């Protein structure tokens, strides 16, 4: 009688062992989030009730009932209390250290007249010693409420500025970063003289211009590459190590406050790279940095082409792209156009980099696994770059299969070139908020026909089958992603005008706008498999808002605030209630 019982016990033990092996213990998460709308930007389930993360990785997204199964006593539970969550936002084109330094320098972004700039400089003079430089940024003459009586080529002259700062050299960057305004003291240091009939025309700078009046006197405005004539005299000790660290920390804090967890840094040099590596090793790089090597230092570019990309296994610092500056900005009339400026006859802007360099760099990039990202605002610059890219792709077809080359800005396109982005798989990285800021005066530069046929052509590009990488170009515009998302869906200024939006057929849908700041931005950096959507296995980076950005009325959109930012599974910012 014992044998059958023993046999039964053995069978029971085997069955239990089988069940145990086929149903391992439920994996548990370290963070469970629920209690508000969660938009995943994942096509398999676009909206879920709950998300579970295990340390830095998403473990589950779906129903709250299922999510509860991943919870134990150690799991932290975050109740959104009606707030909205999306994947962590990615700034698709900005200048990270510029963001930090803008908080330390003279901020002119809110000035509405030349007189306000002069007053700001006069106040700064009172706080520093004679001989010290005053550096500032953010002015834009087309946005002034009152224009100066004396202007040359649409810009003011330095006389008032120089009068309040006779003993301090001053250089103030245009908000675009493509022009600068110097006082007499700065121009004296740089050796910029009045142009006489017998003199050499120093205003003829390749890729730029020193703007002069009718008597040959420099007005103080330096356009495009001519800004280097002043910048090279700015003391390097203005950027001491402690100031650099302070600027970095300010930029990190600004990103977290604005819900930004990833940052495409559009052009960094040797010092930036070393500094970012140091910050990463110290655990301070708490934004996922996708950095583009500046094409302004071709020796550095060649070094990186030789050693190959840096793809960080920790997903903190990736270097696999090269940034080329190929024309200027529209505000400073530096954008390179096919036809002359409507408001400056005979002027076509500037080619700030020889196009043969674009072709050469494109070929080297393809051969060595580097993406090329070329700055182009004007329609001619965009066409010329597309031509060089296309030629390189034809020369190296095997290396071009997943190149993901980009054009940064792509603001003003000839209609014939719009479909070429998708045909060539060239990604436009476009900052929607530029449309809000620039469109009211951009029509003066381009005229109605060019504006309507080729300016800020978001929907036309999206319908052609190419994604758009969104952003702000900070510090050209404030980092605030809410403003850029609002511009994307409304085509209005941030004051809510005009009523129907500029060229409303080019608006993005809310889904497209959110993708442009998340999954499509990740795609633009070869990172769509690790971030950009709330998907199992991806990084636990999330942005939480005080209201539902997918459903609130458009006129309520700009009231949205970032309530919380989660990076790598950790809460790095919470708005004080």
C-alpha positions as CSV (number, residue, x, y, z in Angstrom):
1,X,0.0,0.0,0.0
2,X,2.9,2.4,0.6
3,X,4.3,2.0,-2.9
4,X,1.4,3.6,-4.7
5,X,1.4,6.5,-2.2
6,X,5.1,7.0,-2.7
7,X,4.6,7.0,-6.4
8,X,1.8,9.5,-6.2
9,X,4.0,11.7,-4.0
10,X,6.8,11.6,-6.6
11,X,4.4,12.6,-9.4
12,X,3.0,15.4,-7.3
13,X,6.6,16.7,-6.6
14,X,7.4,16.6,-10.3
15,X,4.3,18.5,-11.2
16,X,5.0,21.2,-8.6
17,X,8.5,21.5,-9.8
18,X,7.3,21.9,-13.4
19,X,4.8,24.6,-12.4
20,X,7.5,26.4,-10.4
21,X,9.9,26.4,-13.3
22,X,7.3,27.5,-15.9
23,X,5.9,30.3,-13.7
24,X,8.8,32.1,-12.1
25,X,8.1,34.6,-9.3
26,X,6.6,37.8,-10.6
27,X,9.2,40.5,-11.2
28,X,8.6,43.6,-9.1
29,X,9.1,47.3,-9.8
30,X,10.7,50.1,-7.9
31,X,8.2,52.7,-9.1
32,X,4.5,52.4,-9.9
33,X,2.8,55.5,-11.5
34,X,-1.0,55.8,-11.9
35,X,-3.8,58.2,-11.4
36,X,-4.0,60.3,-14.5
37,X,-3.8,60.2,-18.3
38,X,-0.6,58.6,-19.5
39,X,0.2,59.0,-23.2
40,X,2.8,56.5,-24.4
41,X,3.6,57.5,-28.0
42,X,3.5,53.8,-28.6
43,X,1.3,52.8,-31.4
44,X,0.3,49.4,-29.8
45,X,-1.3,51.2,-26.9
46,X,-1.4,54.9,-27.1
47,X,-2.9,55.6,-23.6
48,X,-2.6,53.5,-20.4
49,X,-3.6,53.6,-16.8
50,X,-0.3,52.8,-15.1
51,X,3.4,52.4,-15.7
52,X,5.9,50.4,-13.6
53,X,9.6,51.0,-13.7
54,X,12.4,48.8,-12.3
55,X,15.2,51.2,-11.5
56,X,16.0,52.9,-14.8
57,X,14.0,50.7,-17.1
58,X,10.3,50.5,-17.9
59,X,8.9,47.1,-16.7
60,X,5.3,47.4,-17.7
61,X,2.6,49.8,-19.1
62,X,-1.0,49.0,-19.2
63,X,-4.0,48.6,-16.8
64,X,-3.7,49.5,-13.2
65,X,-5.0,46.0,-12.3
66,X,-2.1,44.4,-14.1
67,X,0.4,47.0,-12.8
68,X,-0.5,46.1,-9.2
69,X,1.0,42.6,-9.7
70,X,4.4,44.2,-10.0
71,X,4.2,45.9,-6.6
72,X,5.6,44.8,-3.3
73,X,6.4,46.5,0.0
74,X,9.4,48.3,-1.4
75,X,7.7,49.7,-4.5
76,X,7.3,53.4,-4.5
77,X,3.8,54.5,-5.6
78,X,3.3,57.8,-7.4
79,X,-0.3,59.0,-7.7
80,X,-0.6,61.6,-10.5
81,X,-3.8,62.9,-8.9
82,X,-5.2,63.8,-12.3
83,X,-2.0,65.1,-13.8
84,X,-0.9,64.0,-17.2
85,X,2.3,62.0,-18.1
86,X,4.2,61.5,-21.4
87,X,7.6,60.1,-22.3
88,X,10.3,62.5,-21.2
89,X,10.7,65.4,-23.6
90,X,13.8,65.8,-25.7
91,X,15.2,69.2,-26.8
92,X,16.0,68.4,-30.4
93,X,18.3,71.4,-31.2
94,X,19.8,73.6,-28.6
95,X,23.1,74.9,-27.2
96,X,23.4,73.5,-23.7
97,X,26.2,75.7,-22.3
98,X,24.7,78.7,-24.0
99,X,21.6,78.0,-22.0
100,X,23.7,78.1,-18.8
101,X,25.8,81.1,-19.7
102,X,22.7,83.1,-20.8
103,X,21.7,83.1,-17.1
104,X,25.1,84.5,-16.1
105,X,25.4,87.2,-18.9
106,X,23.4,90.3,-19.7
107,X,20.0,89.0,-20.8
108,X,18.4,91.1,-23.5
109,X,15.6,88.8,-24.6
110,X,12.9,91.0,-23.1
111,X,14.1,94.3,-24.4
112,X,11.7,96.1,-26.7
113,X,13.9,98.9,-28.0
114,X,17.4,100.1,-28.6
115,X,17.0,102.5,-25.6
116,X,16.3,99.5,-23.3
117,X,19.5,97.8,-24.4
118,X,21.5,101.0,-23.8
119,X,19.9,101.3,-20.3
120,X,20.8,97.7,-19.5
121,X,24.4,98.2,-20.5
122,X,24.6,101.4,-18.5
123,X,23.4,99.6,-15.4
124,X,25.9,96.8,-15.9
125,X,28.8,99.4,-16.2
126,X,28.0,100.6,-12.7
127,X,28.7,97.1,-11.3
128,X,32.1,96.3,-13.0
129,X,35.6,97.8,-13.2
130,X,36.8,99.8,-16.2
131,X,38.3,97.6,-18.9
132,X,36.1,94.6,-18.1
133,X,34.1,93.2,-21.0
134,X,30.3,93.2,-21.0
135,X,28.9,90.2,-22.8
136,X,25.2,89.9,-23.5
137,X,22.7,88.3,-25.9
138,X,19.0,88.2,-26.9
139,X,18.2,91.5,-28.8
140,X,16.3,91.4,-32.0
141,X,15.8,94.7,-33.9
142,X,12.7,93.4,-35.8
143,X,10.9,92.9,-32.5
144,X,11.4,96.4,-31.1
145,X,8.3,98.5,-30.5
146,X,10.1,101.6,-31.4
147,X,12.8,101.8,-34.1
148,X,15.9,104.2,-33.8
149,X,15.9,107.2,-36.0
150,X,19.2,106.2,-37.5
151,X,19.5,102.7,-38.9
152,X,21.9,101.2,-41.5
153,X,20.7,98.1,-43.4
154,X,18.0,97.7,-40.8
155,X,20.3,97.8,-37.8
156,X,21.1,100.5,-35.2
157,X,24.4,102.3,-34.9
158,X,26.7,102.0,-31.9
159,X,26.8,105.7,-30.8
160,X,24.3,105.6,-27.9
161,X,25.8,102.2,-26.8
162,X,29.3,103.6,-26.8
163,X,28.3,106.7,-25.0
164,X,27.3,104.8,-21.9
165,X,30.2,102.4,-21.9
166,X,33.3,104.4,-22.9
167,X,35.7,102.4,-20.7
168,X,34.2,98.9,-21.1
169,X,34.3,96.9,-24.3
170,X,30.8,95.5,-25.1
171,X,29.6,92.8,-27.4
172,X,26.0,91.8,-27.5
173,X,24.9,88.8,-29.6
174,X,21.7,88.9,-31.7
175,X,19.1,86.5,-30.4
176,X,19.9,84.3,-33.5
177,X,23.5,84.1,-32.5
178,X,24.4,85.1,-36.1
179,X,25.2,88.7,-35.5
180,X,26.7,90.9,-32.8
181,X,26.6,94.5,-31.7
182,X,29.9,96.0,-30.5
183,X,30.7,99.4,-28.9
184,X,33.6,101.7,-29.8
185,X,35.8,100.3,-27.1
186,X,35.4,96.7,-28.4
187,X,36.0,97.8,-32.0
188,X,39.1,99.7,-31.0
189,X,40.5,96.6,-29.4
190,X,39.7,94.6,-32.5
191,X,41.3,97.2,-34.8
192,X,38.2,98.0,-36.7
193,X,38.7,101.4,-38.4
194,X,36.8,103.8,-40.5
195,X,37.1,102.8,-44.1
196,X,38.8,105.4,-46.2
197,X,39.0,105.6,-50.0
198,X,42.6,104.4,-49.8
199,X,42.0,101.8,-47.1
200,X,41.4,98.1,-47.4
201,X,37.7,97.1,-47.2
202,X,37.7,95.1,-44.0
203,X,33.9,94.8,-44.3
204,X,34.5,92.2,-47.0
205,X,34.7,89.2,-44.6
206,X,34.2,85.8,-46.2
207,X,30.9,84.5,-45.1
208,X,30.0,87.7,-43.2
209,X,30.1,91.4,-43.1
210,X,31.0,94.4,-41.0
211,X,28.1,96.8,-41.6
212,X,29.3,100.4,-42.3
213,X,27.5,103.6,-42.9
214,X,27.8,105.7,-46.1
215,X,31.0,107.3,-44.8
216,X,32.7,104.0,-44.2
217,X,32.3,104.1,-40.4
218,X,31.6,100.8,-38.7
219,X,28.1,100.8,-37.2
220,X,29.0,98.2,-34.6
221,X,27.0,95.4,-36.3
222,X,29.0,92.3,-37.2
223,X,27.2,89.8,-39.2
224,X,27.9,86.0,-39.4
225,X,31.6,85.1,-39.6
226,X,32.6,88.7,-39.0
227,X,31.6,88.3,-35.3
228,X,34.9,86.3,-34.9
229,X,36.8,89.6,-35.4
230,X,35.4,90.6,-32.0
231,X,35.0,87.3,-30.2
232,X,38.7,86.4,-30.6
233,X,39.5,89.4,-28.3
234,X,37.2,88.4,-25.5
235,X,39.4,87.3,-22.6
236,X,39.2,83.5,-22.0
237,X,39.3,84.1,-18.2
238,X,35.7,85.3,-18.5
239,X,35.0,81.6,-18.7
240,X,36.9,80.4,-15.7
241,X,36.3,76.7,-14.5
242,X,34.0,77.7,-11.7
243,X,31.9,79.8,-14.1
244,X,31.7,76.9,-16.6
245,X,30.6,74.5,-13.8
246,X,28.0,77.1,-12.6
247,X,26.6,77.5,-16.2
248,X,26.4,73.7,-16.5
249,X,24.5,73.3,-13.3
250,X,22.1,76.1,-14.3
251,X,21.5,74.3,-17.6
252,X,20.8,71.0,-15.9
253,X,18.3,72.6,-13.5
254,X,16.6,74.5,-16.4
255,X,16.2,71.2,-18.3
256,X,14.6,69.4,-15.3
257,X,12.3,72.4,-14.6
258,X,11.1,72.3,-18.2
259,X,10.6,68.5,-18.4
260,X,13.6,68.0,-20.6
261,X,15.4,64.7,-20.2
262,X,17.3,64.6,-23.5
263,X,19.3,67.3,-25.2
264,X,20.7,67.5,-28.8
265,X,23.6,69.9,-28.3
266,X,24.1,71.5,-31.7
267,X,27.8,72.1,-32.0
268,X,30.4,71.5,-29.3
269,X,34.2,71.8,-29.2
270,X,37.1,70.0,-27.7
271,X,36.7,71.7,-24.3
272,X,33.0,70.9,-24.1
273,X,33.6,67.2,-24.8
274,X,36.2,66.9,-22.1
275,X,34.0,68.8,-19.7
276,X,30.9,66.6,-20.4
277,X,32.9,63.5,-19.9
278,X,34.1,64.8,-16.5
279,X,30.6,65.7,-15.5
280,X,29.4,62.2,-16.5
281,X,32.1,60.6,-14.4
282,X,31.1,62.7,-11.4
283,X,27.4,61.6,-11.9
284,X,26.3,65.2,-12.7
285,X,25.2,64.6,-16.3
286,X,21.5,64.0,-15.5
287,X,20.3,64.8,-19.0
288,X,20.9,62.4,-21.9
289,X,23.3,64.4,-24.1
290,X,23.4,63.8,-27.8
291,X,26.3,66.1,-28.9
292,X,27.3,67.2,-32.4
293,X,31.0,68.0,-33.0
294,X,31.4,71.5,-34.4
295,X,32.5,71.7,-38.0
296,X,34.3,74.9,-37.0
297,X,37.1,72.7,-35.8
298,X,37.9,70.3,-38.7
299,X,40.9,69.0,-36.9
300,X,38.6,67.8,-34.1
301,X,36.2,66.4,-36.6
302,X,39.0,64.4,-38.3
303,X,40.1,63.1,-34.9
304,X,36.7,61.7,-34.2
305,X,36.2,60.3,-37.7
306,X,39.4,58.4,-37.2
307,X,38.4,56.9,-33.8
308,X,34.7,56.4,-34.4
309,X,31.5,57.3,-32.6
310,X,31.1,57.3,-28.8
311,X,27.8,55.4,-28.0
312,X,27.6,55.4,-24.3
313,X,26.3,52.2,-22.7
314,X,25.0,54.3,-19.8
315,X,23.0,56.4,-22.3
316,X,24.3,59.7,-20.8
317,X,26.7,61.0,-23.5
318,X,26.6,60.1,-27.2
319,X,28.9,61.6,-29.9
320,X,28.1,60.4,-33.4
321,X,27.3,63.5,-35.4
322,X,29.0,66.5,-37.0
323,X,27.4,70.0,-37.1
324,X,28.1,72.2,-40.1
325,X,27.0,75.9,-40.2
326,X,26.1,76.6,-43.8
327,X,24.3,80.0,-43.7
328,X,23.0,82.6,-41.3
329,X,19.8,83.7,-39.8
330,X,16.8,85.4,-41.3
331,X,16.6,88.1,-38.7
332,X,20.1,89.3,-39.5
333,X,19.6,88.8,-43.2
334,X,22.2,86.1,-43.2
335,X,20.0,83.2,-44.4
336,X,21.2,82.2,-47.9
337,X,18.3,82.7,-50.4
338,X,17.7,81.8,-54.0
339,X,16.1,85.2,-54.6
340,X,17.1,88.5,-53.1
341,X,15.6,89.7,-49.8
342,X,12.3,91.5,-50.3
343,X,13.4,94.2,-47.9
344,X,17.1,94.5,-49.1
345,X,17.5,94.5,-52.8
346,X,20.6,92.9,-54.2
347,X,21.2,91.0,-51.0
348,X,20.9,87.1,-50.9
349,X,22.4,86.3,-47.4
350,X,25.6,84.4,-46.8
351,X,27.1,81.1,-47.6
352,X,29.1,80.7,-44.4
353,X,30.7,77.4,-45.3
354,X,31.9,76.3,-48.8
355,X,29.6,73.7,-50.1
356,X,32.5,71.4,-51.1
357,X,33.1,71.0,-47.4
358,X,29.6,69.7,-47.0
359,X,30.1,67.1,-49.6
360,X,33.5,66.1,-48.3
361,X,32.2,65.8,-44.7
362,X,29.2,63.9,-45.8
363,X,31.4,61.3,-47.5
364,X,33.7,61.0,-44.5
365,X,30.7,60.8,-42.2
366,X,29.1,57.9,-44.2
367,X,32.5,56.0,-44.3
368,X,33.0,56.4,-40.5
369,X,29.5,56.0,-39.0
370,X,28.8,59.7,-38.3
371,X,25.6,61.6,-38.9
372,X,25.9,65.0,-40.5
373,X,23.7,67.8,-39.3
374,X,23.9,71.0,-41.4
375,X,22.5,74.3,-40.3
376,X,20.4,75.8,-43.1
377,X,17.7,78.5,-42.9
378,X,17.4,79.9,-46.3
379,X,16.0,78.1,-49.3
380,X,19.2,78.2,-51.3
381,X,21.2,76.8,-48.3
382,X,18.7,74.0,-48.0
383,X,18.8,73.2,-51.7
384,X,22.6,73.2,-51.8
385,X,22.9,70.9,-48.8
386,X,20.3,68.5,-50.2
387,X,22.3,68.4,-53.4
388,X,25.6,67.6,-51.6
389,X,23.9,65.0,-49.4
390,X,22.3,63.3,-52.5
391,X,25.6,63.2,-54.3
392,X,27.3,61.6,-51.3
393,X,24.5,59.0,-51.0
394,X,25.0,58.1,-54.6
395,X,28.7,57.8,-54.2
396,X,28.4,55.5,-51.2
397,X,25.0,53.7,-51.5
398,X,25.8,50.9,-49.0
399,X,26.9,53.2,-46.3
400,X,23.9,55.4,-46.8
401,X,21.2,52.8,-45.9
402,X,20.5,54.3,-42.5
403,X,22.4,57.6,-42.5
404,X,19.8,59.8,-40.8
405,X,21.5,63.0,-42.0
406,X,19.7,66.1,-40.8
407,X,19.2,69.7,-41.8
408,X,18.9,71.9,-38.7
409,X,16.1,74.5,-39.0
410,X,15.0,73.9,-42.6
411,X,12.9,77.0,-42.1
412,X,12.5,78.3,-45.7
413,X,12.3,75.8,-48.5
414,X,11.7,76.1,-52.2
415,X,8.5,74.1,-53.0
416,X,10.5,71.7,-55.3
417,X,12.8,70.8,-52.4
418,X,10.1,69.8,-49.8
419,X,9.6,66.2,-51.1
420,X,13.3,65.7,-51.4
421,X,13.7,65.4,-47.6
422,X,11.6,62.2,-47.6
423,X,13.1,61.0,-50.9
424,X,16.6,61.2,-49.4
425,X,15.6,60.3,-45.8
426,X,17.0,63.6,-44.6
427,X,15.5,64.6,-41.2
428,X,14.4,68.2,-40.7
429,X,15.1,69.4,-37.2
430,X,12.7,72.4,-36.9
431,X,12.0,74.6,-34.0
432,X,8.3,75.4,-34.1
433,X,8.6,78.3,-31.7
434,X,10.7,80.1,-34.3
435,X,7.5,80.4,-36.4
436,X,5.7,82.1,-33.4
437,X,8.5,84.6,-32.9
438,X,9.6,85.2,-36.5
439,X,6.5,84.9,-38.7
440,X,5.2,88.4,-38.1
441,X,8.3,90.0,-39.5
442,X,9.7,87.2,-41.7
443,X,7.2,88.2,-44.4
444,X,9.1,91.4,-44.7
445,X,12.3,89.5,-45.5
446,X,10.7,86.9,-47.9
447,X,7.4,88.4,-49.2
448,X,4.0,86.7,-49.1
449,X,4.6,84.2,-52.0
450,X,7.8,82.6,-50.4
451,X,6.2,82.6,-47.0
452,X,3.1,80.7,-48.1
453,X,4.8,78.3,-50.4
454,X,7.9,77.3,-48.3
455,X,8.1,78.7,-44.8
456,X,7.8,76.5,-41.7
457,X,6.3,73.6,-43.8
458,X,5.6,71.2,-41.1
459,X,2.6,69.3,-42.3
460,X,3.9,69.2,-45.9
461,X,7.1,67.5,-44.7
462,X,5.2,65.1,-42.3
463,X,2.8,64.1,-45.1
464,X,5.7,63.4,-47.4
465,X,6.8,60.7,-44.9
466,X,9.7,62.2,-42.9
467,X,9.6,62.8,-39.2
468,X,10.4,66.2,-37.7
469,X,12.6,66.8,-34.7
470,X,11.3,69.7,-32.6
471,X,13.0,72.0,-30.1
472,X,13.7,75.6,-29.3
473,X,17.3,76.4,-30.3
474,X,17.9,77.6,-26.8
475,X,19.2,80.2,-25.9
476,X,17.9,81.7,-29.1
477,X,14.4,81.0,-27.7
478,X,13.6,80.1,-24.1
479,X,13.8,76.3,-23.4
480,X,10.1,76.1,-22.6
481,X,8.7,73.1,-24.6
482,X,5.1,74.2,-23.9
483,X,5.6,77.3,-26.1
484,X,7.1,75.2,-28.9
485,X,4.3,72.6,-28.7
486,X,1.7,75.4,-28.7
487,X,3.3,76.9,-31.8
488,X,3.3,73.5,-33.4
489,X,-0.5,73.0,-33.0
490,X,-1.7,76.6,-33.4
491,X,0.7,78.4,-35.8
492,X,0.1,81.5,-33.6
493,X,2.4,83.9,-31.8
494,X,2.6,83.4,-28.1
495,X,0.1,86.2,-27.7
496,X,-2.4,84.0,-29.5
497,X,-2.5,85.9,-32.9
498,X,-3.7,85.7,-35.6
499,X,-7.0,84.1,-34.8
500,X,-6.7,81.1,-37.2
501,X,-2.9,80.9,-37.1
502,X,-0.4,81.6,-39.9
503,X,-0.8,79.2,-42.8
504,X,-3.1,77.0,-40.7
505,X,-2.9,74.0,-43.2
506,X,0.7,73.5,-41.9
507,X,-0.3,73.0,-38.3
508,X,0.8,69.7,-36.6
509,X,-1.8,67.6,-34.8
510,X,-1.3,67.2,-31.1
511,X,-0.1,63.6,-31.7
512,X,2.4,64.8,-34.3
513,X,3.7,67.6,-32.0
514,X,4.2,65.2,-29.0
515,X,6.0,62.7,-31.3
516,X,8.3,65.5,-32.5
517,X,9.4,66.1,-28.9
518,X,9.7,62.4,-28.0
519,X,9.9,59.4,-30.4
520,X,10.8,61.4,-33.5
521,X,13.5,63.3,-31.6
522,X,14.9,60.0,-30.4
523,X,14.8,58.7,-34.0
524,X,16.8,61.7,-35.1
525,X,19.6,60.5,-32.7
526,X,19.4,56.8,-33.5
527,X,17.8,56.2,-30.1
528,X,14.2,55.3,-30.7
529,X,14.9,51.8,-29.4
530,X,15.8,53.0,-25.9
531,X,13.7,56.1,-25.4
532,X,11.0,58.3,-26.8
533,X,8.0,56.2,-25.9
534,X,6.6,54.5,-22.7
535,X,7.4,51.0,-23.8
536,X,8.6,48.0,-21.9
537,X,12.4,47.8,-21.9
538,X,12.9,51.5,-22.6
539,X,14.4,54.0,-20.3
540,X,12.3,55.3,-17.4
541,X,12.2,59.0,-18.4
542,X,8.9,60.8,-18.0
543,X,7.4,64.3,-18.1
544,X,4.4,65.1,-16.0
545,X,2.1,68.2,-16.6
546,X,-0.5,69.9,-14.5
547,X,-3.1,69.5,-17.2
548,X,-3.9,67.2,-20.2
549,X,-2.0,68.7,-23.2
550,X,-3.8,66.4,-25.6
551,X,-7.3,67.6,-24.7
552,X,-7.3,71.0,-23.2
553,X,-8.6,73.9,-25.3
554,X,-6.0,75.6,-27.4
555,X,-6.4,78.9,-25.6
556,X,-5.6,77.2,-22.3
557,X,-2.5,75.4,-23.7
558,X,0.1,78.0,-22.6
559,X,-1.1,77.8,-19.0
560,X,0.4,74.2,-18.9
561,X,3.2,73.8,-16.4
562,X,5.7,71.0,-15.8
563,X,4.7,69.4,-12.5
564,X,7.4,66.8,-12.3
565,X,10.3,65.3,-14.3
566,X,11.5,61.8,-13.9
567,X,14.9,60.8,-15.2
568,X,16.3,57.3,-15.1
569,X,13.5,56.2,-12.8
570,X,14.3,59.0,-10.3
571,X,12.3,62.2,-9.6
572,X,14.6,65.1,-10.4
573,X,12.2,67.9,-10.3
574,X,8.9,68.7,-8.6
575,X,7.1,72.0,-8.9
576,X,6.3,73.5,-5.6
577,X,2.6,73.7,-5.0
